């Protein structure tokens, strides 16, 4: 009887290793060293670097190939933190913009399309990098775009102003709460 269990255990172990390899992921975000930070909680000074106006006006440049509205979801995530944000085409910055937000999203097929990677950069109007972050989630640990956006922004804002970190709600719980309340939390005005 022991002999018949060994092949099963070996096969199960190989399957578990292969399946475990499908659940890779990481999230990171950081402010560029040497960046001066101005926020509601005070000013951190540095020498020679650009100034990150944390409570300034954010402009999310829409990626031309974006057909999923990631730019609007980033605006929603910034507004959820009490920040002023708008979106539009690259090079059409509104007057008064302090931080330009760019992003790159990568999608993958695994029974359905899902975002596997999202990179977000915060820059000065002149294009100097202030902060950047990335969320990478393979199929087994996939999350919706708004969750990945919050992961990145939380990583960045935790360094500059912890008051801007928002608790993340699991997508399933959020959908159930929205269904019960009957409210749509999306704001369709994406201009200043």
C-alpha positions, 0 to 999 in steps of 0.5 A: 500500500505504501508503494502506491501512495508514493507516486501519488505524493510525488505527482501532487508535489510536482503539481503544487510546485507548478501551481505555486509558480503561477502565483507570483506578485510584488508591489513597490513604490518609492520617492526618488532620493534627493526629492524635496517633499512639501505636504500638509504635514510639513516640509522635508528639505533636500539639496538639488532635487525637484520638489514634490508638491504632495497636496498640489494639482495632479494631471494624469496623462492618458495613455493613447492605447488605453481603452480601459479608462485606467487614467480615470481610475487613477484620478479617482484614487487620487481624489479618494485621498483628498487630492485635486486631480484631472486627466487628459491627453499628453501635453495638454497640462492645465494651468496650475498643474504641479504633478504629472502622472504617467502610467503603463499597463500590461494585460494578459489572458488567462481565461479572461483578460486581467492586468498583470502589471501596472507602473505609475510615475509621478513627475514634475511639469518639466518631466523630472521623476519624483516617485514611481511604483509598480504592481505585478500580479499573475493570474492566481493572485490577480486583482482589479485595476483600482486595487493595483492603483491603490497598492502603488499609491499607498506605497508612494504616499506612505513615504511622503504623507501617511495621512494619504494612505487609504485602507484597501478593500477586497474587491468582492467585499466592495462589490457586495457593499455597492450592491447593497447600497445601490450607489455608484461611487464614480465621479464622471468629471475628470477636469479641474 
